[in-house]
Amino acid sequence: MTDYNANAGLLGIARSRGNAPVERAPAARPGQPGGEIGLAFDQVLQESLAVPSVLPMGVPASIPAIPEVPPVSQVRFSAHAQQRLAQASVELGPESLAKLAAAVDKAGLKGGKESLILLDDLAFVVSVKNRTVITAVGADRMSDSVFTQIDSVVIAGGKDAPTA
């Protein structure tokens, strides 16, 4: 049923059809005088902010800042990369692995997805997202090599270069 009282322009139509306007009390609104429904939102909010919250034992009153999570330092090697390193009789020590991991972190920070990382006399094609070395090329096979499907190159610290 149409409420003709809600729109003054429709009152004439209602009367012409024989419907008399009906007097209604305005709807009660929370927080207004005469409102019987409840408190206004802002009043409830202010009251809840004024009451100190009760925390369980051992829970700090303020939430400590979340420390920045350091990047994952471990780099994995695919079976193909392991095979290439074995063929070249190359073993990576902890220092070289740390430099490689730092280079992967740098590539990730710059938005690299598939990176060529040059470390000492080795070249590594790395999936930055998966932190996986896809292939490795030793100095003996590096001449006339072409690297495709990479979007970045990182020149990692050499044998005597300091790591950043």
C-alpha positions, -999 to +999 in steps of 0.1 A: +000+000+000+013+034-009+020+059+019+006+091+004+016+111+035+052+105+027+050+126-004+030+158-003+026+158-041+006+126-039-019+139-013-042+153-039-043+119-057-051+101-024-080+124-017-094+121-052-096+083-048-114+088-015-085+081+007-082+105+036-047+114+048-037+096+079-018+114+107+011+093+118+037+100+144+072+104+131+093+073+134+114+072+165+151+075+158+178+064+182+195+092+201+168+118+193+143+130+219+114+107+219+134+079+204+127+048+224+148+023+204+182+029+219+213+051+221+228+068+191+259+052+176+282+080+185+271+079+221+277+041+223+311+046+207+322+073+231+310+052+261+329+022+249+361+042+243+358+056+278+357+022+295+392+007+298+394-028+283+403-056+305+431-078+292+440-113+304+470-119+325+503-117+306+488-097+276+505-064+272+483-033+272+498-022+238+505-044+209+542-045+201+553-037+166+558-067+144+594-071+136+604-071+099+608-107+088+642-112+072+642-127+037+647-164+035+684-170+031+683-205+017+686-210-021+677-244-036+693-260-066+674-278-093+686-313-103+698-297-136+718-270-118+733-297-094+743-317-125+760-287-141+779-278-110+791-314-106+802-315-143+823-283-137+836-298-104+823-267-086+815-268-049+800-237-034+811-228+001+790-211+028+804-177+018+794-182-019+760-195-009+755-164+013+764-141-016+741-160-039+712-157-015+719-120-010+719-115-048+685-134-050+672-110-023+684-080-043+668-093-075+635-098-056+635-063-041+639-048-076+611-069-090+631-096-108+614-129-116+640-148-135+675-134-129+710-141-142+733-139-112+770-135-119+792-147-090+829-151-092+834-171-124+800-187-124+766-177-139+733-188-123+698-185-138+675-182-108+638-183-103+636-155-077+600-163-066+609-199-059+645-191-048+657-219-070+688-220-092+675-233-125+709-238-142+745-230-135+773-222-160+809-225-152+837-204-167+847-233-190+813-231-208+806-193-205+822-182-237+796-176-265+767-184-240+733-168-246+709-165-217+673-161-225+641-156-206+656-135-179+644-101-168+673-090-146+710-094-140+727-092-106+765-090-103+772-105-069+803-097-049+834-114-063+860-134-044+876-103-028+845-080-030+828-072+003+792-083+007+766-055+013 
